[in-house]
Amino acid sequence: MANKKAKGKGPGSSTIAQNKKARFEYHIDETFEAGLVLAGWEVKSLRAGKAQLTDTYILIKDAEAWLLGCHIMPLNTASTHVLADPTRTRKLLLHRKEIAKIFSRTQEKGHTCVPLKLYWKGNKVKCELALVTGKKLHDKRATEKDRDWQRQKGRIMREQTKA
């Protein structure tokens, strides 16, 4: 049997889009799973993988969570009869307690809420949110250094196993 939950962006993958920049720019404190309110043409575009999460953030307004800046490119074949706005504000579906927690934490200095990825859960589109704090420049350098060391360590291990 094939593994249904494949990682990456392969044909069997459940991940639609990732915000890799967020993992580099912020320390992730806590994550949440939220549903999205989407139009039909947006779902078709997401099935084709036409989404982008860079420079996207979460806004809490009137006890509701909104996804701002998410770019979903409309398909030419799917959105002929509607006026498609690729960067419209989309509502996130969360419990009241989760919204209250996110709102209270984002009011603190240095904290914000950003989406980490969009993915399929069954036939529903879910968004993984994270409460984050910003990294300082030296933290970013340490992250870069660790990433380079892991890459170099992998190369060394491959060379040792070949010999």
TIRO-2110 file (N, C-alpha, C; in Angstrom, 1 decimal):
// TIRO-2110
0.8, -1.2, 0.0, N, 1, A
0.0, 0.0, 0.0, CA, 1, A
0.9, 1.2, 0.0, C, 1, A
0.4, 2.2, -0.7, N, 2, A
1.2, 3.5, -0.8, CA, 2, A
0.9, 4.4, 0.5, C, 2, A
1.8, 5.2, 0.8, N, 3, A
1.6, 6.1, 2.0, CA, 3, A
0.8, 7.3, 1.5, C, 3, A
-0.3, 7.5, 2.2, N, 4, A
-1.2, 8.6, 1.8, CA, 4, A
-0.7, 9.9, 2.2, C, 4, A
0.0, 10.0, 3.3, N, 5, A
0.5, 11.3, 3.8, CA, 5, A
2.0, 11.5, 3.3, C, 5, A
2.2, 11.8, 2.1, N, 6, A
3.5, 12.0, 1.6, CA, 6, A
3.9, 13.4, 1.9, C, 6, A
5.2, 13.6, 2.1, N, 7, A
5.7, 14.9, 2.4, CA, 7, A
6.2, 15.6, 1.1, C, 7, A
6.3, 16.9, 1.2, N, 8, A
6.7, 17.6, 0.0, CA, 8, A
5.6, 18.0, -0.9, C, 8, A
6.0, 18.4, -2.1, N, 9, A
5.0, 18.9, -3.1, CA, 9, A
4.8, 17.9, -4.2, C, 9, A
4.9, 16.6, -3.9, N, 10, A
4.8, 15.6, -5.0, CA, 10, A
3.3, 15.4, -5.3, C, 10, A
3.0, 14.4, -6.2, N, 11, A
1.6, 14.2, -6.6, CA, 11, A
0.7, 13.8, -5.5, C, 11, A
1.1, 13.0, -4.5, N, 12, A
0.3, 12.5, -3.4, CA, 12, A
0.3, 13.4, -2.2, C, 12, A
0.9, 14.5, -2.3, N, 13, A
1.2, 15.4, -1.1, CA, 13, A
-0.1, 16.1, -0.7, C, 13, A
-0.2, 16.4, 0.6, N, 14, A
-1.4, 17.1, 1.1, CA, 14, A
-1.0, 18.6, 1.3, C, 14, A
0.2, 19.0, 1.2, N, 15, A
0.6, 20.4, 1.3, CA, 15, A
0.4, 21.2, 0.1, C, 15, A
-0.3, 22.3, 0.2, N, 16, A
-0.6, 23.2, -0.9, CA, 16, A
0.5, 24.2, -1.1, C, 16, A
0.8, 25.0, 0.0, N, 17, A
1.8, 26.0, 0.0, CA, 17, A
2.4, 26.2, 1.4, C, 17, A
3.6, 26.5, 1.5, N, 18, A
4.3, 26.7, 2.8, CA, 18, A
4.9, 28.1, 2.8, C, 18, A
5.0, 28.7, 4.0, N, 19, A
5.6, 30.0, 4.3, CA, 19, A
7.0, 29.7, 4.9, C, 19, A
8.0, 29.4, 4.1, N, 20, A
9.3, 29.1, 4.6, CA, 20, A
10.0, 30.3, 5.2, C, 20, A
9.6, 31.5, 4.7, N, 21, A
10.2, 32.7, 5.2, CA, 21, A
9.8, 32.9, 6.7, C, 21, A
8.6, 32.5, 7.1, N, 22, A
8.2, 32.7, 8.4, CA, 22, A
9.0, 31.9, 9.4, C, 22, A
9.4, 30.6, 9.0, N, 23, A
10.2, 29.8, 9.9, CA, 23, A
11.6, 30.4, 10.0, C, 23, A
12.1, 31.1, 9.1, N, 24, A
13.4, 31.7, 9.2, CA, 24, A
13.3, 33.0, 10.0, C, 24, A
12.3, 33.8, 9.8, N, 25, A
12.2, 35.1, 10.4, CA, 25, A
11.7, 35.1, 11.9, C, 25, A
11.0, 34.0, 12.3, N, 26, A
10.3, 34.0, 13.6, CA, 26, A
10.7, 32.8, 14.4, C, 26, A
10.6, 32.9, 15.8, N, 27, A
10.5, 31.8, 16.7, CA, 27, A
9.1, 31.4, 16.8, C, 27, A
8.8, 30.1, 16.6, N, 28, A
7.4, 29.6, 16.6, CA, 28, A
7.1, 29.2, 18.1, C, 28, A
6.1, 29.8, 18.7, N, 29, A
5.7, 29.5, 20.1, CA, 29, A
4.6, 28.5, 20.1, C, 29, A
3.5, 28.7, 19.3, N, 30, A
2.4, 27.8, 19.4, CA, 30, A
1.7, 27.7, 18.0, C, 30, A
1.2, 26.6, 17.7, N, 31, A
0.5, 26.4, 16.4, CA, 31, A
-1.0, 26.1, 16.6, C, 31, A
-1.8, 26.5, 15.6, N, 32, A
-3.2, 26.2, 15.5, CA, 32, A
-3.6, 25.7, 14.1, C, 32, A
-4.7, 25.0, 14.1, N, 33, A
-5.2, 24.6, 12.8, CA, 33, A
-6.5, 25.3, 12.6, C, 33, A
-6.7, 25.9, 11.4, N, 34, A
-7.9, 26.7, 11.1, CA, 34, A
-8.4, 26.3, 9.7, C, 34, A
-9.7, 26.3, 9.6, N, 35, A
-10.4, 26.1, 8.3, CA, 35, A
-10.4, 27.4, 7.6, C, 35, A
-10.7, 27.4, 6.3, N, 36, A
-10.8, 28.6, 5.4, CA, 36, A
-12.1, 28.6, 4.8, C, 36, A
-12.6, 29.8, 4.6, N, 37, A
-13.9, 30.0, 3.8, CA, 37, A
-13.4, 30.4, 2.5, C, 37, A
-13.7, 29.6, 1.5, N, 38, A
-13.2, 29.8, 0.1, CA, 38, A
-14.4, 29.8, -0.9, C, 38, A
-14.1, 30.4, -2.0, N, 39, A
-15.0, 30.3, -3.2, CA, 39, A
-14.7, 29.1, -4.0, C, 39, A
-15.6, 28.7, -4.9, N, 40, A
-15.3, 27.5, -5.7, CA, 40, A
-14.1, 27.6, -6.6, C, 40, A
-13.9, 28.8, -7.2, N, 41, A
-12.7, 28.9, -8.1, CA, 41, A
-11.4, 28.9, -7.3, C, 41, A
-11.5, 29.3, -6.0, N, 42, A
-10.3, 29.2, -5.2, CA, 42, A
-9.9, 27.8, -4.9, C, 42, A
-10.9, 26.9, -4.6, N, 43, A
-10.6, 25.5, -4.3, CA, 43, A
-10.0, 24.9, -5.6, C, 43, A
-10.5, 25.2, -6.7, N, 44, A
-9.9, 24.6, -8.0, CA, 44, A
-8.5, 25.0, -8.2, C, 44, A
-8.2, 26.3, -7.9, N, 45, A
-6.9, 26.8, -8.0, CA, 45, A
-5.9, 26.2, -7.0, C, 45, A
-6.4, 25.9, -5.8, N, 46, A
-5.6, 25.3, -4.8, CA, 46, A
-5.3, 23.8, -5.1, C, 46, A
-6.3, 23.2, -5.8, N, 47, A
-6.0, 21.8, -6.2, CA, 47, A
-4.9, 21.8, -7.3, C, 47, A
-4.8, 22.9, -8.0, N, 48, A
-3.7, 23.0, -9.0, CA, 48, A
-2.4, 23.5, -8.4, C, 48, A
-2.4, 23.9, -7.1, N, 49, A
-1.3, 24.3, -6.4, CA, 49, A
-0.9, 25.8, -6.7, C, 49, A
-1.9, 26.6, -7.0, N, 50, A
-1.6, 28.0, -7.4, CA, 50, A
-1.8, 29.0, -6.2, C, 50, A
-1.1, 28.7, -5.1, N, 51, A
-1.2, 29.6, -3.9, CA, 51, A
0.2, 30.0, -3.4, C, 51, A
0.2, 31.2, -2.8, N, 52, A
1.4, 31.7, -2.3, CA, 52, A
1.2, 32.4, -0.9, C, 52, A
2.0, 32.1, 0.1, N, 53, A
1.8, 32.6, 1.4, CA, 53, A
2.9, 33.6, 1.9, C, 53, A
3.8, 34.0, 1.0, N, 54, A
4.8, 35.0, 1.4, CA, 54, A
4.1, 36.3, 1.7, C, 54, A
4.5, 37.0, 2.7, N, 55, A
4.0, 38.3, 3.2, CA, 55, A
2.5, 38.2, 3.6, C, 55, A
2.1, 37.1, 4.1, N, 56, A
0.7, 36.9, 4.6, CA, 56, A
0.7, 37.0, 6.1, C, 56, A
-0.4, 37.5, 6.6, N, 57, A
-0.5, 37.6, 8.1, CA, 57, A
-2.0, 37.4, 8.5, C, 57, A
-2.2, 37.3, 9.8, N, 58, A
-3.5, 37.0, 10.4, CA, 58, A
-3.9, 38.3, 11.1, C, 58, A
-5.2, 38.7, 10.9, N, 59, A
-5.7, 39.9, 11.6, CA, 59, A
-7.0, 39.4, 12.4, C, 59, A
-7.0, 39.8, 13.6, N, 60, A
-8.2, 39.5, 14.5, CA, 60, A
-9.0, 40.8, 14.6, C, 60, A
-10.3, 40.7, 14.1, N, 61, A
-11.1, 41.9, 14.0, CA, 61, A
-12.6, 41.5, 14.4, C, 61, A
-13.2, 42.1, 15.3, N, 62, A
-14.6, 41.8, 15.8, CA, 62, A
-14.7, 40.3, 16.1, C, 62, A
-13.8, 39.8, 16.9, N, 63, A
-13.8, 38.4, 17.3, CA, 63, A
-13.8, 37.4, 16.2, C, 63, A
-13.3, 37.8, 15.0, N, 64, A
-13.1, 36.9, 13.9, CA, 64, A
-11.7, 37.0, 13.4, C, 64, A
-11.2, 35.9, 12.8, N, 65, A
-9.8, 35.8, 12.3, CA, 65, A
-9.9, 35.9, 10.8, C, 65, A
-9.0, 36.7, 10.2, N, 66, A
-8.9, 36.9, 8.8, CA, 66, A
-7.5, 36.7, 8.3, C, 66, A
-7.4, 36.1, 7.1, N, 67, A
-6.2, 35.8, 6.4, CA, 67, A
-6.0, 36.9, 5.4, C, 67, A
-4.9, 37.7, 5.6, N, 68, A
-4.7, 38.9, 4.6, CA, 68, A
-3.4, 38.6, 3.8, C, 68, A
-3.4, 38.9, 2.6, N, 69, A
-2.2, 38.9, 1.7, CA, 69, A
-2.0, 37.5, 1.1, C, 69, A
-2.8, 36.5, 1.3, N, 70, A
-2.7, 35.2, 0.6, CA, 70, A
-3.0, 35.4, -0.8, C, 70, A
-2.1, 34.9, -1.7, N, 71, A
-2.4, 35.1, -3.1, CA, 71, A
-2.7, 33.8, -3.7, C, 71, A
-4.0, 33.6, -4.2, N, 72, A
-4.5, 32.4, -4.9, CA, 72, A
-4.7, 32.8, -6.3, C, 72, A
-3.9, 32.4, -7.2, N, 73, A
-4.0, 32.7, -8.6, CA, 73, A
-5.2, 32.0, -9.3, C, 73, A
-6.1, 32.8, -9.9, N, 74, A
-7.3, 32.1, -10.5, CA, 74, A
-6.9, 31.4, -11.8, C, 74, A
-7.5, 30.2, -12.0, N, 75, A
-7.3, 29.5, -13.2, CA, 75, A
-8.2, 30.1, -14.3, C, 75, A
-7.7, 30.1, -15.5, N, 76, A
-8.4, 30.7, -16.7, CA, 76, A
-9.7, 29.9, -17.0, C, 76, A
-9.6, 28.6, -16.8, N, 77, A
-10.8, 27.7, -17.1, CA, 77, A
-11.8, 27.7, -16.0, C, 77, A
-11.4, 27.9, -14.8, N, 78, A
-12.3, 27.8, -13.6, CA, 78, A
-13.1, 29.1, -13.3, C, 78, A
-12.5, 30.2, -13.6, N, 79, A
-13.1, 31.5, -13.2, CA, 79, A
-13.5, 32.4, -14.3, C, 79, A
-14.2, 31.8, -15.3, N, 80, A
-14.7, 32.6, -16.4, CA, 80, A
-15.9, 33.5, -16.1, C, 80, A
-16.8, 33.0, -15.3, N, 81, A
-18.0, 33.7, -15.0, CA, 81, A
-18.0, 34.6, -13.8, C, 81, A
-16.9, 34.6, -13.0, N, 82, A
-16.8, 35.4, -11.8, CA, 82, A
-15.7, 36.3, -11.9, C, 82, A
-15.8, 37.4, -11.2, N, 83, A
-14.6, 38.4, -11.1, CA, 83, A
-13.8, 37.9, -10.0, C, 83, A
-12.6, 37.3, -10.3, N, 84, A
-11.8, 36.8, -9.2, CA, 84, A
-10.8, 37.8, -8.7, C, 84, A
-10.7, 37.9, -7.4, N, 85, A
-9.7, 38.8, -6.7, CA, 85, A
-8.7, 37.9, -6.0, C, 85, A
-7.5, 37.8, -6.6, N, 86, A
-6.5, 36.8, -6.0, CA, 86, A
-6.1, 37.1, -4.6, C, 86, A
-6.1, 38.3, -4.2, N, 87, A
-5.6, 38.7, -2.8, CA, 87, A
-6.7, 39.1, -1.9, C, 87, A
-7.9, 38.6, -2.1, N, 88, A
-9.0, 39.0, -1.2, CA, 88, A
-8.8, 38.5, 0.2, C, 88, A
-9.4, 39.2, 1.2, N, 89, A
-9.4, 38.8, 2.6, CA, 89, A
-10.2, 37.6, 2.8, C, 89, A
-9.7, 36.5, 3.4, N, 90, A
-10.4, 35.3, 3.6, CA, 90, A
-10.6, 35.0, 5.1, C, 90, A
-11.8, 34.5, 5.4, N, 91, A
-12.1, 34.3, 6.8, CA, 91, A
-11.5, 32.9, 7.3, C, 91, A
-11.0, 32.9, 8.5, N, 92, A
-10.5, 31.7, 9.1, CA, 92, A
-11.5, 31.2, 10.1, C, 92, A
-11.6, 29.9, 10.2, N, 93, A
-12.6, 29.3, 11.1, CA, 93, A
-11.8, 28.7, 12.3, C, 93, A
-12.0, 29.3, 13.4, N, 94, A
-11.4, 28.9, 14.7, CA, 94, A
-12.4, 28.9, 15.8, C, 94, A
-12.1, 28.3, 16.9, N, 95, A
-13.0, 28.3, 18.1, CA, 95, A
-12.8, 29.7, 18.8, C, 95, A
-13.8, 30.1, 19.5, N, 96, A
-13.7, 31.4, 20.2, CA, 96, A
-12.5, 31.5, 21.2, C, 96, A
-12.3, 30.4, 21.9, N, 97, A
-11.1, 30.4, 22.8, CA, 97, A
-9.8, 30.5, 22.1, C, 97, A
-9.7, 29.9, 20.9, N, 98, A
-8.5, 30.1, 20.2, CA, 98, A
-8.3, 31.5, 19.7, C, 98, A
-9.4, 32.1, 19.2, N, 99, A
-9.3, 33.5, 18.7, CA, 99, A
-9.0, 34.4, 19.9, C, 99, A
-9.5, 34.2, 21.0, N, 100, A
-9.2, 35.0, 22.2, CA, 100, A
-7.8, 34.9, 22.6, C, 100, A
-7.3, 33.6, 22.6, N, 101, A
-5.8, 33.4, 22.9, CA, 101, A
-4.9, 34.1, 21.9, C, 101, A
-5.2, 34.0, 20.6, N, 102, A
-4.4, 34.6, 19.6, CA, 102, A
-4.4, 36.1, 19.7, C, 102, A
-5.6, 36.7, 20.0, N, 103, A
-5.8, 38.1, 20.1, CA, 103, A
-5.0, 38.6, 21.3, C, 103, A
-5.1, 37.9, 22.5, N, 104, A
-4.4, 38.4, 23.7, CA, 104, A
-2.9, 38.3, 23.5, C, 104, A
-2.4, 37.3, 22.8, N, 105, A
-0.9, 37.2, 22.6, CA, 105, A
-0.4, 38.1, 21.6, C, 105, A
-1.2, 38.5, 20.6, N, 106, A
-0.7, 39.4, 19.6, CA, 106, A
-0.7, 40.9, 20.1, C, 106, A
-1.4, 41.1, 21.2, N, 107, A
-1.4, 42.5, 21.8, CA, 107, A
-0.1, 42.7, 22.5, C, 107, A
0.6, 41.6, 22.9, N, 108, A
1.9, 41.8, 23.6, CA, 108, A
3.0, 42.3, 22.5, C, 108, A
4.0, 43.0, 23.1, N, 109, A
5.0, 43.5, 22.2, CA, 109, A
5.9, 42.4, 21.6, C, 109, A
6.1, 42.5, 20.3, N, 110, A
7.0, 41.5, 19.7, CA, 110, A
6.3, 40.2, 19.2, C, 110, A
5.0, 40.1, 19.5, N, 111, A
4.3, 38.9, 19.1, CA, 111, A
3.4, 39.2, 17.9, C, 111, A
3.2, 38.2, 17.0, N, 112, A
2.3, 38.3, 15.9, CA, 112, A
1.8, 36.8, 15.6, C, 112, A
0.9, 36.8, 14.6, N, 113, A
0.4, 35.5, 14.2, CA, 113, A
0.5, 35.4, 12.7, C, 113, A
1.1, 34.4, 12.2, N, 114, A
1.4, 34.2, 10.8, CA, 114, A
0.9, 32.8, 10.3, C, 114, A
0.5, 32.6, 9.1, N, 115, A
0.2, 31.3, 8.6, CA, 115, A
1.5, 30.6, 8.2, C, 115, A
1.6, 29.3, 8.5, N, 116, A
2.8, 28.5, 8.1, CA, 116, A
2.6, 27.7, 6.9, C, 116, A
1.4, 27.2, 6.7, N, 117, A
1.1, 26.4, 5.5, CA, 117, A
-0.3, 26.2, 5.2, C, 117, A
-0.7, 25.9, 4.0, N, 118, A
-2.0, 25.5, 3.6, CA, 118, A
-1.9, 24.1, 3.2, C, 118, A
-2.9, 23.3, 3.6, N, 119, A
-2.8, 21.8, 3.3, CA, 119, A
-4.2, 21.3, 3.2, C, 119, A
-4.3, 20.1, 2.6, N, 120, A
-5.6, 19.4, 2.5, CA, 120, A
-5.7, 18.5, 3.7, C, 120, A
-6.9, 18.4, 4.3, N, 121, A
-7.3, 17.4, 5.3, CA, 121, A
-8.6, 16.8, 4.9, C, 121, A
-8.5, 15.7, 4.2, N, 122, A
-9.7, 15.1, 3.6, CA, 122, A
-9.9, 16.0, 2.3, C, 122, A
-11.2, 16.5, 2.2, N, 123, A
-11.5, 17.4, 1.1, CA, 123, A
-11.6, 18.8, 1.6, C, 123, A
-11.1, 19.1, 2.8, N, 124, A
-11.1, 20.5, 3.3, CA, 124, A
-9.8, 21.1, 3.2, C, 124, A
-9.7, 22.4, 3.1, N, 125, A
-8.4, 23.2, 3.1, CA, 125, A
-8.2, 23.7, 4.5, C, 125, A
-7.1, 23.4, 5.0, N, 126, A
-6.8, 23.9, 6.4, CA, 126, A
-5.5, 24.8, 6.3, C, 126, A
-5.5, 25.7, 7.3, N, 127, A
-4.3, 26.6, 7.4, CA, 127, A
-3.7, 26.4, 8.7, C, 127, A
-2.4, 26.2, 8.7, N, 128, A
-1.7, 26.1, 10.0, CA, 128, A
-1.2, 27.4, 10.4, C, 128, A
-1.6, 27.9, 11.5, N, 129, A
-1.3, 29.3, 12.0, CA, 129, A
-0.2, 29.1, 13.2, C, 129, A
0.5, 30.1, 13.4, N, 130, A
1.5, 30.1, 14.5, CA, 130, A
1.6, 31.4, 15.2, C, 130, A
1.6, 31.3, 16.5, N, 131, A
1.9, 32.5, 17.3, CA, 131, A
3.4, 32.6, 17.4, C, 131, A
4.0, 33.7, 16.9, N, 132, A
5.5, 33.8, 16.8, CA, 132, A
6.0, 35.1, 17.4, C, 132, A
7.3, 35.0, 17.7, N, 133, A
8.1, 36.2, 18.1, CA, 133, A
9.2, 36.4, 17.1, C, 133, A
9.5, 37.6, 16.8, N, 134, A
10.5, 37.9, 15.8, CA, 134, A
11.9, 37.5, 16.3, C, 134, A
12.7, 37.0, 15.4, N, 135, A
14.1, 36.7, 15.7, CA, 135, A
15.0, 37.9, 15.5, C, 135, A
16.0, 38.0, 16.3, N, 136, A
17.1, 39.0, 16.1, CA, 136, A
18.0, 38.6, 15.0, C, 136, A
18.9, 39.5, 14.6, N, 137, A
19.8, 39.2, 13.5, CA, 137, A
20.8, 38.1, 13.9, C, 137, A
21.2, 38.0, 15.2, N, 138, A
22.2, 37.0, 15.6, CA, 138, A
21.5, 35.6, 15.6, C, 138, A
20.1, 35.6, 15.9, N, 139, A
19.4, 34.3, 15.8, CA, 139, A
19.3, 33.8, 14.4, C, 139, A
19.1, 34.7, 13.4, N, 140, A
19.0, 34.3, 12.0, CA, 140, A
20.3, 33.8, 11.6, C, 140, A
21.4, 34.4, 12.0, N, 141, A
22.7, 33.9, 11.6, CA, 141, A
23.0, 32.5, 12.2, C, 141, A
22.5, 32.3, 13.4, N, 142, A
22.7, 31.0, 14.0, CA, 142, A
21.9, 29.9, 13.3, C, 142, A
20.7, 30.3, 12.9, N, 143, A
19.8, 29.4, 12.1, CA, 143, A
20.5, 29.0, 10.8, C, 143, A
21.1, 30.0, 10.1, N, 144, A
21.8, 29.8, 8.8, CA, 144, A
23.0, 28.9, 9.1, C, 144, A
23.7, 29.1, 10.1, N, 145, A
24.9, 28.4, 10.5, CA, 145, A
24.6, 26.9, 10.7, C, 145, A
23.5, 26.7, 11.5, N, 146, A
23.0, 25.3, 11.7, CA, 146, A
22.6, 24.6, 10.5, C, 146, A
21.9, 25.3, 9.6, N, 147, A
21.5, 24.7, 8.3, CA, 147, A
22.7, 24.3, 7.5, C, 147, A
23.7, 25.2, 7.4, N, 148, A
24.9, 24.9, 6.6, CA, 148, A
25.6, 23.7, 7.2, C, 148, A
25.7, 23.6, 8.6, N, 149, A
26.4, 22.5, 9.2, CA, 149, A
25.6, 21.2, 8.9, C, 149, A
24.3, 21.2, 9.0, N, 150, A
23.6, 20.0, 8.7, CA, 150, A
23.8, 19.5, 7.3, C, 150, A
23.8, 20.5, 6.3, N, 151, A
24.1, 20.1, 4.9, CA, 151, A
25.5, 19.5, 4.8, C, 151, A
26.5, 20.2, 5.4, N, 152, A
27.9, 19.7, 5.3, CA, 152, A
28.0, 18.3, 6.0, C, 152, A
27.3, 18.1, 7.1, N, 153, A
27.4, 16.8, 7.8, CA, 153, A
26.8, 15.7, 6.9, C, 153, A
25.7, 16.0, 6.2, N, 154, A
25.2, 15.1, 5.3, CA, 154, A
26.1, 14.7, 4.2, C, 154, A
26.8, 15.7, 3.6, N, 155, A
27.8, 15.4, 2.6, CA, 155, A
28.9, 14.5, 3.1, C, 155, A
29.4, 14.8, 4.3, N, 156, A
30.5, 14.0, 4.9, CA, 156, A
30.0, 12.6, 5.1, C, 156, A
28.8, 12.4, 5.6, N, 157, A
28.3, 11.1, 5.8, CA, 157, A
28.1, 10.3, 4.5, C, 157, A
27.7, 10.9, 3.5, N, 158, A
27.5, 10.3, 2.2, CA, 158, A
28.9, 9.8, 1.6, C, 158, A
29.9, 10.7, 1.8, N, 159, A
31.2, 10.3, 1.3, CA, 159, A
31.8, 9.2, 2.1, C, 159, A
31.5, 9.1, 3.4, N, 160, A
32.0, 8.0, 4.2, CA, 160, A
31.4, 6.7, 3.9, C, 160, A
30.1, 6.7, 3.5, N, 161, A
29.4, 5.5, 3.2, CA, 161, A
29.8, 5.0, 1.8, C, 161, A
30.2, 5.9, 0.9, N, 162, A
30.6, 5.4, -0.4, CA, 162, A
31.9, 4.7, -0.3, C, 162, A
32.8, 5.1, 0.6, N, 163, A
34.2, 4.6, 0.6, CA, 163, A
34.2, 3.2, 1.3, C, 163, A
END
